[in-house]
């Protein structure tokens, strides 16, 4: 199955000059979802995984499915103020300004083998901040998985200490 046929290009979203890679056509097709789930699992191979961490919000589509199939827990990473329990926070820089991510302080136990998943690797800031949170908690990142990677933005350069795998490249 050619997954790129399920990715819709939206020009000038969210700002002029940007081509947004919309995965909602893939999400509405059950065969494409199943194929994607299996392909993402193939990227993991035989790695031992205790937790799958997914970043708000697109990481919430496939990360829980991967967690269930890997017999692992799912951990959401969210923007500040969205999680109800005690959190740990990681600030990160954007092109113009900064942002932050939070994770429950009890989400990762020292020694946990962690798979990081998001649907898109763009500039790498969100994934890098997530990896820092996991490492602060004593987790070991076994791999960072992405449905698609925007190679020209060089987000992988911020993740040089980790194995990075993506199904699709643009």
Buried (B, 14 or more C-beta within 10 A) or exposed (E): EEBEEBBEEEEEEEEEEEEBBBBEEBBEBEEBBEBBBEBBBEBBEEEEBBBBBBBBEBBBBBBBBBBEBBEBBBBBBBEEEEBEEEBBEBEBEEEEEEBEBBBBBEBBEEEBBBBBBBBBBBBBBBBBBBBBBBBBBEBBBBBBBBBBBBEEBEBBEBBEEBEBBBBBEB
